[in-house]
Amino acid sequence: MDYLKKRLKFVLIIVFSVAVIAFVQYELHFDHNLNIKKVGTIMTILQAAAGGYGLYGLVQFFRVK
């Protein structure tokens, strides 16, 4: 239980990062009213930031002692 308590914060970071990436992918794929020039750049930046934060969570998950 102590193992999971220390890592719960990083599990939440990973879960929410994956959720943000999935939401962005869903919106870009299915919403045809979006102007890709205006919104696409912001969505790509958001997706990259969520991916980086998720990677940080994954590294810290295995690094915590």
Predicted model as a PDB file, atoms N, CA, C, CB and O in Angstrom, pLDDT in the B-factor column:
MODEL        1                                                                  
ATOM      1  N   MET A   1       0.821  -1.189   0.000  1.00 74.00           N  
ATOM      2  CA  MET A   1       0.000   0.000   0.000  1.00 74.00           C  
ATOM      3  C   MET A   1       0.873   1.265   0.000  1.00 74.00           C  
ATOM      4  CB  MET A   1      -0.938  -0.008   1.210  1.00 74.00           C  
ATOM      5  O   MET A   1       0.531   2.259  -0.639  1.00 74.00           O  
ATOM      6  N   ASP A   2       1.976   1.218   0.705  1.00 79.00           N  
ATOM      7  CA  ASP A   2       2.874   2.365   0.751  1.00 79.00           C  
ATOM      8  C   ASP A   2       3.474   2.643  -0.629  1.00 79.00           C  
ATOM      9  CB  ASP A   2       3.989   2.127   1.777  1.00 79.00           C  
ATOM     10  O   ASP A   2       3.710   3.793  -0.999  1.00 79.00           O  
ATOM     11  N   TYR A   3       3.713   1.566  -1.377  1.00 79.00           N  
ATOM     12  CA  TYR A   3       4.238   1.691  -2.736  1.00 79.00           C  
ATOM     13  C   TYR A   3       3.288   2.517  -3.603  1.00 79.00           C  
ATOM     14  CB  TYR A   3       4.458   0.297  -3.361  1.00 79.00           C  
ATOM     15  O   TYR A   3       3.725   3.388  -4.355  1.00 79.00           O  
ATOM     16  N   LEU A   4       1.999   2.242  -3.495  1.00 80.00           N  
ATOM     17  CA  LEU A   4       1.004   2.946  -4.299  1.00 80.00           C  
ATOM     18  C   LEU A   4       0.751   4.363  -3.794  1.00 80.00           C  
ATOM     19  CB  LEU A   4      -0.295   2.168  -4.312  1.00 80.00           C  
ATOM     20  O   LEU A   4       0.500   5.267  -4.592  1.00 80.00           O  
ATOM     21  N   LYS A   5       0.813   4.567  -2.480  1.00 82.00           N  
ATOM     22  CA  LYS A   5       0.598   5.906  -1.923  1.00 82.00           C  
ATOM     23  C   LYS A   5       1.622   6.901  -2.456  1.00 82.00           C  
ATOM     24  CB  LYS A   5       0.661   5.863  -0.395  1.00 82.00           C  
ATOM     25  O   LYS A   5       1.281   8.034  -2.797  1.00 82.00           O  
ATOM     26  N   LYS A   6       2.874   6.471  -2.522  1.00 84.00           N  
ATOM     27  CA  LYS A   6       3.936   7.357  -2.999  1.00 84.00           C  
ATOM     28  C   LYS A   6       3.780   7.675  -4.481  1.00 84.00           C  
ATOM     29  CB  LYS A   6       5.300   6.728  -2.745  1.00 84.00           C  
ATOM     30  O   LYS A   6       4.199   8.738  -4.940  1.00 84.00           O  
ATOM     31  N   ARG A   7       3.185   6.762  -5.219  1.00 88.00           N  
ATOM     32  CA  ARG A   7       3.106   6.901  -6.667  1.00 88.00           C  
ATOM     33  C   ARG A   7       1.753   7.362  -7.182  1.00 88.00           C  
ATOM     34  CB  ARG A   7       3.445   5.613  -7.299  1.00 88.00           C  
ATOM     35  O   ARG A   7       1.580   7.529  -8.389  1.00 88.00           O  
ATOM     36  N   LEU A   8       0.799   7.570  -6.298  1.00 90.00           N  
ATOM     37  CA  LEU A   8      -0.550   7.925  -6.713  1.00 90.00           C  
ATOM     38  C   LEU A   8      -0.586   9.261  -7.465  1.00 90.00           C  
ATOM     39  CB  LEU A   8      -1.464   7.988  -5.500  1.00 90.00           C  
ATOM     40  O   LEU A   8      -1.329   9.408  -8.436  1.00 90.00           O  
ATOM     41  N   LYS A   9       0.208  10.222  -7.021  1.00 89.00           N  
ATOM     42  CA  LYS A   9       0.254  11.529  -7.690  1.00 89.00           C  
ATOM     43  C   LYS A   9       0.694  11.373  -9.143  1.00 89.00           C  
ATOM     44  CB  LYS A   9       1.210  12.489  -6.945  1.00 89.00           C  
ATOM     45  O   LYS A   9       0.139  12.016 -10.034  1.00 89.00           O  
ATOM     46  N   PHE A  10       1.676  10.533  -9.382  1.00 90.00           N  
ATOM     47  CA  PHE A  10       2.199  10.351 -10.725  1.00 90.00           C  
ATOM     48  C   PHE A  10       1.245   9.533 -11.587  1.00 90.00           C  
ATOM     49  CB  PHE A  10       3.560   9.680 -10.671  1.00 90.00           C  
ATOM     50  O   PHE A  10       1.180   9.736 -12.800  1.00 90.00           O  
ATOM     51  N   VAL A  11       0.505   8.613 -10.977  1.00 91.00           N  
ATOM     52  CA  VAL A  11      -0.525   7.874 -11.713  1.00 91.00           C  
ATOM     53  C   VAL A  11      -1.607   8.843 -12.184  1.00 91.00           C  
ATOM     54  CB  VAL A  11      -1.142   6.750 -10.829  1.00 91.00           C  
ATOM     55  O   VAL A  11      -2.079   8.735 -13.315  1.00 91.00           O  
ATOM     56  N   LEU A  12      -2.002   9.781 -11.335  1.00 92.00           N  
ATOM     57  CA  LEU A  12      -2.995  10.780 -11.726  1.00 92.00           C  
ATOM     58  C   LEU A  12      -2.476  11.681 -12.843  1.00 92.00           C  
ATOM     59  CB  LEU A  12      -3.394  11.624 -10.520  1.00 92.00           C  
ATOM     60  O   LEU A  12      -3.226  12.029 -13.754  1.00 92.00           O  
ATOM     61  N   ILE A  13      -1.212  12.058 -12.781  1.00 91.00           N  
ATOM     62  CA  ILE A  13      -0.613  12.868 -13.851  1.00 91.00           C  
ATOM     63  C   ILE A  13      -0.689  12.116 -15.171  1.00 91.00           C  
ATOM     64  CB  ILE A  13       0.860  13.229 -13.518  1.00 91.00           C  
ATOM     65  O   ILE A  13      -1.065  12.687 -16.195  1.00 91.00           O  
ATOM     66  N   ILE A  14      -0.334  10.842 -15.152  1.00 92.00           N  
ATOM     67  CA  ILE A  14      -0.356  10.032 -16.369  1.00 92.00           C  
ATOM     68  C   ILE A  14      -1.775   9.903 -16.906  1.00 92.00           C  
ATOM     69  CB  ILE A  14       0.236   8.644 -16.101  1.00 92.00           C  
ATOM     70  O   ILE A  14      -1.993  10.047 -18.109  1.00 92.00           O  
ATOM     71  N   VAL A  15      -2.741   9.634 -16.034  1.00 94.00           N  
ATOM     72  CA  VAL A  15      -4.134   9.447 -16.456  1.00 94.00           C  
ATOM     73  C   VAL A  15      -4.685  10.732 -17.072  1.00 94.00           C  
ATOM     74  CB  VAL A  15      -5.010   9.011 -15.259  1.00 94.00           C  
ATOM     75  O   VAL A  15      -5.304  10.685 -18.135  1.00 94.00           O  
ATOM     76  N   PHE A  16      -4.471  11.867 -16.429  1.00 94.00           N  
ATOM     77  CA  PHE A  16      -5.003  13.110 -16.965  1.00 94.00           C  
ATOM     78  C   PHE A  16      -4.282  13.547 -18.240  1.00 94.00           C  
ATOM     79  CB  PHE A  16      -4.908  14.201 -15.922  1.00 94.00           C  
ATOM     80  O   PHE A  16      -4.896  14.160 -19.113  1.00 94.00           O  
ATOM     81  N   SER A  17      -3.009  13.246 -18.358  1.00 94.00           N  
ATOM     82  CA  SER A  17      -2.292  13.561 -19.595  1.00 94.00           C  
ATOM     83  C   SER A  17      -2.839  12.747 -20.762  1.00 94.00           C  
ATOM     84  CB  SER A  17      -0.789  13.298 -19.426  1.00 94.00           C  
ATOM     85  O   SER A  17      -3.032  13.273 -21.858  1.00 94.00           O  
ATOM     86  N   VAL A  18      -3.084  11.473 -20.524  1.00 94.00           N  
ATOM     87  CA  VAL A  18      -3.666  10.628 -21.569  1.00 94.00           C  
ATOM     88  C   VAL A  18      -5.076  11.106 -21.922  1.00 94.00           C  
ATOM     89  CB  VAL A  18      -3.700   9.150 -21.116  1.00 94.00           C  
ATOM     90  O   VAL A  18      -5.471  11.077 -23.088  1.00 94.00           O  
ATOM     91  N   ALA A  19      -5.831  11.545 -20.912  1.00 94.00           N  
ATOM     92  CA  ALA A  19      -7.179  12.053 -21.168  1.00 94.00           C  
ATOM     93  C   ALA A  19      -7.145  13.315 -22.028  1.00 94.00           C  
ATOM     94  CB  ALA A  19      -7.897  12.340 -19.848  1.00 94.00           C  
ATOM     95  O   ALA A  19      -7.964  13.461 -22.935  1.00 94.00           O  
ATOM     96  N   VAL A  20      -6.218  14.220 -21.759  1.00 92.00           N  
ATOM     97  CA  VAL A  20      -6.096  15.445 -22.556  1.00 92.00           C  
ATOM     98  C   VAL A  20      -5.704  15.113 -23.992  1.00 92.00           C  
ATOM     99  CB  VAL A  20      -5.059  16.399 -21.929  1.00 92.00           C  
ATOM    100  O   VAL A  20      -6.260  15.675 -24.935  1.00 92.00           O  
ATOM    101  N   ILE A  21      -4.756  14.208 -24.157  1.00 91.00           N  
ATOM    102  CA  ILE A  21      -4.329  13.813 -25.506  1.00 91.00           C  
ATOM    103  C   ILE A  21      -5.486  13.171 -26.263  1.00 91.00           C  
ATOM    104  CB  ILE A  21      -3.131  12.839 -25.437  1.00 91.00           C  
ATOM    105  O   ILE A  21      -5.698  13.463 -27.440  1.00 91.00           O  
ATOM    106  N   ALA A  22      -6.235  12.296 -25.591  1.00 92.00           N  
ATOM    107  CA  ALA A  22      -7.372  11.639 -26.236  1.00 92.00           C  
ATOM    108  C   ALA A  22      -8.449  12.647 -26.615  1.00 92.00           C  
ATOM    109  CB  ALA A  22      -7.961  10.568 -25.315  1.00 92.00           C  
ATOM    110  O   ALA A  22      -9.035  12.546 -27.693  1.00 92.00           O  
ATOM    111  N   PHE A  23      -8.719  13.619 -25.746  1.00 91.00           N  
ATOM    112  CA  PHE A  23      -9.724  14.642 -26.042  1.00 91.00           C  
ATOM    113  C   PHE A  23      -9.315  15.479 -27.255  1.00 91.00           C  
ATOM    114  CB  PHE A  23      -9.937  15.553 -24.822  1.00 91.00           C  
ATOM    115  O   PHE A  23     -10.136  15.750 -28.131  1.00 91.00           O  
ATOM    116  N   VAL A  24      -8.057  15.883 -27.302  1.00 88.00           N  
ATOM    117  CA  VAL A  24      -7.579  16.690 -28.424  1.00 88.00           C  
ATOM    118  C   VAL A  24      -7.687  15.902 -29.728  1.00 88.00           C  
ATOM    119  CB  VAL A  24      -6.122  17.140 -28.187  1.00 88.00           C  
ATOM    120  O   VAL A  24      -8.134  16.433 -30.744  1.00 88.00           O  
ATOM    121  N   GLN A  25      -7.277  14.637 -29.694  1.00 88.00           N  
ATOM    122  CA  GLN A  25      -7.374  13.804 -30.890  1.00 88.00           C  
ATOM    123  C   GLN A  25      -8.821  13.657 -31.335  1.00 88.00           C  
ATOM    124  CB  GLN A  25      -6.760  12.427 -30.634  1.00 88.00           C  
ATOM    125  O   GLN A  25      -9.120  13.737 -32.527  1.00 88.00           O  
ATOM    126  N   TYR A  26      -9.716  13.443 -30.385  1.00 89.00           N  
ATOM    127  CA  TYR A  26     -11.134  13.283 -30.694  1.00 89.00           C  
ATOM    128  C   TYR A  26     -11.702  14.549 -31.331  1.00 89.00           C  
ATOM    129  CB  TYR A  26     -11.920  12.932 -29.426  1.00 89.00           C  
ATOM    130  O   TYR A  26     -12.403  14.481 -32.341  1.00 89.00           O  
ATOM    131  N   GLU A  27     -11.400  15.693 -30.741  1.00 84.00           N  
ATOM    132  CA  GLU A  27     -11.923  16.950 -31.256  1.00 84.00           C  
ATOM    133  C   GLU A  27     -11.372  17.264 -32.645  1.00 84.00           C  
ATOM    134  CB  GLU A  27     -11.594  18.083 -30.297  1.00 84.00           C  
ATOM    135  O   GLU A  27     -12.116  17.716 -33.515  1.00 84.00           O  
ATOM    136  N   LEU A  28     -10.092  17.033 -32.858  1.00 82.00           N  
ATOM    137  CA  LEU A  28      -9.505  17.310 -34.165  1.00 82.00           C  
ATOM    138  C   LEU A  28     -10.063  16.385 -35.239  1.00 82.00           C  
ATOM    139  CB  LEU A  28      -7.992  17.177 -34.100  1.00 82.00           C  
ATOM    140  O   LEU A  28     -10.196  16.779 -36.397  1.00 82.00           O  
ATOM    141  N   HIS A  29     -10.386  15.168 -34.856  1.00 83.00           N  
ATOM    142  CA  HIS A  29     -10.845  14.185 -35.834  1.00 83.00           C  
ATOM    143  C   HIS A  29     -12.327  14.324 -36.162  1.00 83.00           C  
ATOM    144  CB  HIS A  29     -10.572  12.794 -35.326  1.00 83.00           C  
ATOM    145  O   HIS A  29     -12.712  14.213 -37.326  1.00 83.00           O  
ATOM    146  N   PHE A  30     -13.158  14.564 -35.161  1.00 85.00           N  
ATOM    147  CA  PHE A  30     -14.605  14.508 -35.367  1.00 85.00           C  
ATOM    148  C   PHE A  30     -15.299  15.859 -35.499  1.00 85.00           C  
ATOM    149  CB  PHE A  30     -15.217  13.774 -34.251  1.00 85.00           C  
ATOM    150  O   PHE A  30     -16.408  15.912 -36.032  1.00 85.00           O  
ATOM    151  N   ASP A  31     -14.705  16.933 -35.044  1.00 79.00           N  
ATOM    152  CA  ASP A  31     -15.359  18.234 -35.143  1.00 79.00           C  
ATOM    153  C   ASP A  31     -14.927  18.913 -36.434  1.00 79.00           C  
ATOM    154  CB  ASP A  31     -15.024  19.122 -33.915  1.00 79.00           C  
ATOM    155  O   ASP A  31     -13.811  19.425 -36.532  1.00 79.00           O  
ATOM    156  N   HIS A  32     -15.810  18.916 -37.419  1.00 79.00           N  
ATOM    157  CA  HIS A  32     -15.469  19.460 -38.727  1.00 79.00           C  
ATOM    158  C   HIS A  32     -15.669  20.978 -38.792  1.00 79.00           C  
ATOM    159  CB  HIS A  32     -16.303  18.783 -39.801  1.00 79.00           C  
ATOM    160  O   HIS A  32     -15.351  21.596 -39.808  1.00 79.00           O  
ATOM    161  N   ASN A  33     -16.187  21.578 -37.733  1.00 81.00           N  
ATOM    162  CA  ASN A  33     -16.375  23.028 -37.707  1.00 81.00           C  
ATOM    163  C   ASN A  33     -15.127  23.778 -37.242  1.00 81.00           C  
ATOM    164  CB  ASN A  33     -17.537  23.376 -36.808  1.00 81.00           C  
ATOM    165  O   ASN A  33     -15.079  25.007 -37.305  1.00 81.00           O  
ATOM    166  N   LEU A  34     -14.121  23.038 -36.776  1.00 76.00           N  
ATOM    167  CA  LEU A  34     -12.899  23.687 -36.305  1.00 76.00           C  
ATOM    168  C   LEU A  34     -12.094  24.235 -37.476  1.00 76.00           C  
ATOM    169  CB  LEU A  34     -12.047  22.704 -35.489  1.00 76.00           C  
ATOM    170  O   LEU A  34     -11.962  23.583 -38.512  1.00 76.00           O  
ATOM    171  N   ASN A  35     -11.565  25.424 -37.303  1.00 77.00           N  
ATOM    172  CA  ASN A  35     -10.649  25.989 -38.273  1.00 77.00           C  
ATOM    173  C   ASN A  35      -9.249  25.518 -37.886  1.00 77.00           C  
ATOM    174  CB  ASN A  35     -10.746  27.562 -38.321  1.00 77.00           C  
ATOM    175  O   ASN A  35      -8.697  25.963 -36.880  1.00 77.00           O  
ATOM    176  N   ILE A  36      -8.688  24.634 -38.672  1.00 77.00           N  
ATOM    177  CA  ILE A  36      -7.410  24.001 -38.323  1.00 77.00           C  
ATOM    178  C   ILE A  36      -6.280  25.028 -38.228  1.00 77.00           C  
ATOM    179  CB  ILE A  36      -7.051  22.926 -39.357  1.00 77.00           C  
ATOM    180  O   ILE A  36      -5.369  24.869 -37.416  1.00 77.00           O  
ATOM    181  N   LYS A  37      -6.331  26.069 -39.045  1.00 80.00           N  
ATOM    182  CA  LYS A  37      -5.271  27.082 -38.965  1.00 80.00           C  
ATOM    183  C   LYS A  37      -5.250  27.768 -37.613  1.00 80.00           C  
ATOM    184  CB  LYS A  37      -5.448  28.121 -40.062  1.00 80.00           C  
ATOM    185  O   LYS A  37      -4.181  27.975 -37.039  1.00 80.00           O  
ATOM    186  N   LYS A  38      -6.416  28.120 -37.100  1.00 78.00           N  
ATOM    187  CA  LYS A  38      -6.483  28.840 -35.832  1.00 78.00           C  
ATOM    188  C   LYS A  38      -6.339  27.910 -34.643  1.00 78.00           C  
ATOM    189  CB  LYS A  38      -7.785  29.598 -35.732  1.00 78.00           C  
ATOM    190  O   LYS A  38      -5.521  28.148 -33.754  1.00 78.00           O  
ATOM    191  N   VAL A  39      -7.128  26.859 -34.629  1.00 83.00           N  
ATOM    192  CA  VAL A  39      -7.205  26.002 -33.453  1.00 83.00           C  
ATOM    193  C   VAL A  39      -6.176  24.876 -33.490  1.00 83.00           C  
ATOM    194  CB  VAL A  39      -8.595  25.420 -33.331  1.00 83.00           C  
ATOM    195  O   VAL A  39      -5.740  24.397 -32.443  1.00 83.00           O  
ATOM    196  N   GLY A  40      -5.791  24.456 -34.682  1.00 80.00           N  
ATOM    197  CA  GLY A  40      -4.872  23.322 -34.820  1.00 80.00           C  
ATOM    198  C   GLY A  40      -3.537  23.543 -34.142  1.00 80.00           C  
ATOM    199  O   GLY A  40      -2.991  22.625 -33.529  1.00 80.00           O  
ATOM    200  N   THR A  41      -3.012  24.738 -34.244  1.00 86.00           N  
ATOM    201  CA  THR A  41      -1.715  25.035 -33.625  1.00 86.00           C  
ATOM    202  C   THR A  41      -1.820  24.966 -32.104  1.00 86.00           C  
ATOM    203  CB  THR A  41      -1.210  26.428 -34.063  1.00 86.00           C  
ATOM    204  O   THR A  41      -0.952  24.400 -31.439  1.00 86.00           O  
ATOM    205  N   ILE A  42      -2.880  25.541 -31.565  1.00 87.00           N  
ATOM    206  CA  ILE A  42      -3.076  25.517 -30.110  1.00 87.00           C  
ATOM    207  C   ILE A  42      -3.279  24.089 -29.625  1.00 87.00           C  
ATOM    208  CB  ILE A  42      -4.281  26.392 -29.707  1.00 87.00           C  
ATOM    209  O   ILE A  42      -2.726  23.689 -28.600  1.00 87.00           O  
ATOM    210  N   MET A  43      -4.077  23.318 -30.368  1.00 86.00           N  
ATOM    211  CA  MET A  43      -4.331  21.923 -29.988  1.00 86.00           C  
ATOM    212  C   MET A  43      -3.040  21.100 -30.046  1.00 86.00           C  
ATOM    213  CB  MET A  43      -5.403  21.298 -30.910  1.00 86.00           C  
ATOM    214  O   MET A  43      -2.815  20.239 -29.196  1.00 86.00           O  
ATOM    215  N   THR A  44      -2.206  21.360 -31.035  1.00 87.00           N  
ATOM    216  CA  THR A  44      -0.942  20.633 -31.144  1.00 87.00           C  
ATOM    217  C   THR A  44      -0.018  20.977 -29.985  1.00 87.00           C  
ATOM    218  CB  THR A  44      -0.253  20.946 -32.477  1.00 87.00           C  
ATOM    219  O   THR A  44       0.645  20.096 -29.438  1.00 87.00           O  
ATOM    220  N   ILE A  45       0.029  22.243 -29.610  1.00 91.00           N  
ATOM    221  CA  ILE A  45       0.847  22.655 -28.463  1.00 91.00           C  
ATOM    222  C   ILE A  45       0.318  22.022 -27.180  1.00 91.00           C  
ATOM    223  CB  ILE A  45       0.867  24.196 -28.330  1.00 91.00           C  
ATOM    224  O   ILE A  45       1.097  21.547 -26.354  1.00 91.00           O  
ATOM    225  N   LEU A  46      -0.995  22.013 -27.013  1.00 91.00           N  
ATOM    226  CA  LEU A  46      -1.618  21.395 -25.841  1.00 91.00           C  
ATOM    227  C   LEU A  46      -1.310  19.904 -25.789  1.00 91.00           C  
ATOM    228  CB  LEU A  46      -3.137  21.620 -25.856  1.00 91.00           C  
ATOM    229  O   LEU A  46      -1.010  19.363 -24.725  1.00 91.00           O  
ATOM    230  N   GLN A  47      -1.384  19.246 -26.932  1.00 91.00           N  
ATOM    231  CA  GLN A  47      -1.099  17.815 -26.993  1.00 91.00           C  
ATOM    232  C   GLN A  47       0.376  17.536 -26.664  1.00 91.00           C  
ATOM    233  CB  GLN A  47      -1.449  17.261 -28.389  1.00 91.00           C  
ATOM    234  O   GLN A  47       0.675  16.578 -25.951  1.00 91.00           O  
ATOM    235  N   ALA A  48       1.276  18.344 -27.165  1.00 92.00           N  
ATOM    236  CA  ALA A  48       2.696  18.157 -26.877  1.00 92.00           C  
ATOM    237  C   ALA A  48       2.995  18.400 -25.401  1.00 92.00           C  
ATOM    238  CB  ALA A  48       3.543  19.091 -27.746  1.00 92.00           C  
ATOM    239  O   ALA A  48       3.781  17.672 -24.794  1.00 92.00           O  
ATOM    240  N   ALA A  49       2.367  19.423 -24.826  1.00 93.00           N  
ATOM    241  CA  ALA A  49       2.576  19.708 -23.401  1.00 93.00           C  
ATOM    242  C   ALA A  49       2.035  18.575 -22.535  1.00 93.00           C  
ATOM    243  CB  ALA A  49       1.902  21.038 -23.013  1.00 93.00           C  
ATOM    244  O   ALA A  49       2.675  18.180 -21.561  1.00 93.00           O  
ATOM    245  N   ALA A  50       0.876  18.058 -22.879  1.00 93.00           N  
ATOM    246  CA  ALA A  50       0.305  16.942 -22.114  1.00 93.00           C  
ATOM    247  C   ALA A  50       1.166  15.693 -22.257  1.00 93.00           C  
ATOM    248  CB  ALA A  50      -1.136  16.647 -22.578  1.00 93.00           C  
ATOM    249  O   ALA A  50       1.336  14.938 -21.300  1.00 93.00           O  
ATOM    250  N   GLY A  51       1.701  15.480 -23.435  1.00 92.00           N  
ATOM    251  CA  GLY A  51       2.599  14.338 -23.642  1.00 92.00           C  
ATOM    252  C   GLY A  51       3.869  14.459 -22.824  1.00 92.00           C  
ATOM    253  O   GLY A  51       4.327  13.481 -22.233  1.00 92.00           O  
ATOM    254  N   GLY A  52       4.436  15.646 -22.787  1.00 93.00           N  
ATOM    255  CA  GLY A  52       5.646  15.871 -21.990  1.00 93.00           C  
ATOM    256  C   GLY A  52       5.396  15.711 -20.505  1.00 93.00           C  
ATOM    257  O   GLY A  52       6.215  15.145 -19.782  1.00 93.00           O  
ATOM    258  N   TYR A  53       4.253  16.217 -20.056  1.00 93.00           N  
ATOM    259  CA  TYR A  53       3.907  16.093 -18.643  1.00 93.00           C  
ATOM    260  C   TYR A  53       3.623  14.636 -18.277  1.00 93.00           C  
ATOM    261  CB  TYR A  53       2.689  16.971 -18.312  1.00 93.00           C  
ATOM    262  O   TYR A  53       3.961  14.190 -17.181  1.00 93.00           O  
ATOM    263  N   GLY A  54       3.002  13.898 -19.198  1.00 92.00           N  
ATOM    264  CA  GLY A  54       2.761  12.475 -18.986  1.00 92.00           C  
ATOM    265  C   GLY A  54       4.065  11.690 -18.920  1.00 92.00           C  
ATOM    266  O   GLY A  54       4.204  10.770 -18.114  1.00 92.00           O  
ATOM    267  N   LEU A  55       5.010  12.057 -19.763  1.00 93.00           N  
ATOM    268  CA  LEU A  55       6.325  11.416 -19.747  1.00 93.00           C  
ATOM    269  C   LEU A  55       7.045  11.709 -18.435  1.00 93.00           C  
ATOM    270  CB  LEU A  55       7.174  11.893 -20.940  1.00 93.00           C  
ATOM    271  O   LEU A  55       7.694  10.829 -17.870  1.00 93.00           O  
ATOM    272  N   TYR A  56       6.930  12.942 -17.953  1.00 93.00           N  
ATOM    273  CA  TYR A  56       7.480  13.306 -16.648  1.00 93.00           C  
ATOM    274  C   TYR A  56       6.864  12.429 -15.544  1.00 93.00           C  
ATOM    275  CB  TYR A  56       7.226  14.809 -16.354  1.00 93.00           C  
ATOM    276  O   TYR A  56       7.578  11.922 -14.679  1.00 93.00           O  
ATOM    277  N   GLY A  57       5.545  12.256 -15.581  1.00 91.00           N  
ATOM    278  CA  GLY A  57       4.861  11.415 -14.593  1.00 91.00           C  
ATOM    279  C   GLY A  57       5.339   9.981 -14.647  1.00 91.00           C  
ATOM    280  O   GLY A  57       5.517   9.343 -13.609  1.00 91.00           O  
ATOM    281  N   LEU A  58       5.547   9.469 -15.845  1.00 91.00           N  
ATOM    282  CA  LEU A  58       6.011   8.086 -16.005  1.00 91.00           C  
ATOM    283  C   LEU A  58       7.417   7.909 -15.449  1.00 91.00           C  
ATOM    284  CB  LEU A  58       5.978   7.679 -17.482  1.00 91.00           C  
ATOM    285  O   LEU A  58       7.696   6.925 -14.763  1.00 91.00           O  
ATOM    286  N   VAL A  59       8.302   8.854 -15.742  1.00 93.00           N  
ATOM    287  CA  VAL A  59       9.674   8.766 -15.230  1.00 93.00           C  
ATOM    288  C   VAL A  59       9.680   8.862 -13.714  1.00 93.00           C  
ATOM    289  CB  VAL A  59      10.557   9.874 -15.836  1.00 93.00           C  
ATOM    290  O   VAL A  59      10.363   8.085 -13.048  1.00 93.00           O  
ATOM    291  N   GLN A  60       8.924   9.809 -13.160  1.00 91.00           N  
ATOM    292  CA  GLN A  60       8.901   9.978 -11.714  1.00 91.00           C  
ATOM    293  C   GLN A  60       8.239   8.793 -11.009  1.00 91.00           C  
ATOM    294  CB  GLN A  60       8.177  11.264 -11.355  1.00 91.00           C  
ATOM    295  O   GLN A  60       8.578   8.482  -9.868  1.00 91.00           O  
ATOM    296  N   PHE A  61       7.304   8.137 -11.679  1.00 88.00           N  
ATOM    297  CA  PHE A  61       6.628   6.969 -11.096  1.00 88.00           C  
ATOM    298  C   PHE A  61       7.638   5.893 -10.761  1.00 88.00           C  
ATOM    299  CB  PHE A  61       5.560   6.411 -12.057  1.00 88.00           C  
ATOM    300  O   PHE A  61       7.557   5.280  -9.697  1.00 88.00           O  
ATOM    301  N   PHE A  62       8.595   5.651 -11.655  1.00 89.00           N  
ATOM    302  CA  PHE A  62       9.578   4.609 -11.420  1.00 89.00           C  
ATOM    303  C   PHE A  62      10.792   5.115 -10.630  1.00 89.00           C  
ATOM    304  CB  PHE A  62      10.029   4.030 -12.741  1.00 89.00           C  
ATOM    305  O   PHE A  62      11.621   4.318 -10.191  1.00 89.00           O  
ATOM    306  N   ARG A  63      10.894   6.418 -10.452  1.00 88.00           N  
ATOM    307  CA  ARG A  63      12.047   6.987  -9.769  1.00 88.00           C  
ATOM    308  C   ARG A  63      11.814   7.133  -8.251  1.00 88.00           C  
ATOM    309  CB  ARG A  63      12.384   8.344 -10.376  1.00 88.00           C  
ATOM    310  O   ARG A  63      12.778   7.157  -7.486  1.00 88.00           O  
ATOM    311  N   VAL A  64      10.583   7.227  -7.821  1.00 79.00           N  
ATOM    312  CA  VAL A  64      10.263   7.452  -6.406  1.00 79.00           C  
ATOM    313  C   VAL A  64      10.725   6.259  -5.579  1.00 79.00           C  
ATOM    314  CB  VAL A  64       8.738   7.690  -6.211  1.00 79.00           C  
ATOM    315  O   VAL A  64      10.533   5.104  -5.962  1.00 79.00           O  
ATOM    316  N   LYS A  65      11.334   6.560  -4.447  1.00 72.00           N  
ATOM    317  CA  LYS A  65      11.799   5.475  -3.565  1.00 72.00           C  
ATOM    318  C   LYS A  65      11.043   5.481  -2.268  1.00 72.00           C  
ATOM    319  CB  LYS A  65      13.295   5.595  -3.289  1.00 72.00           C  
ATOM    320  O   LYS A  65      11.295   4.643  -1.403  1.00 72.00           O  
TER     321      LYS A  65                                                      
ENDMDL                                                                          
END                                                                             
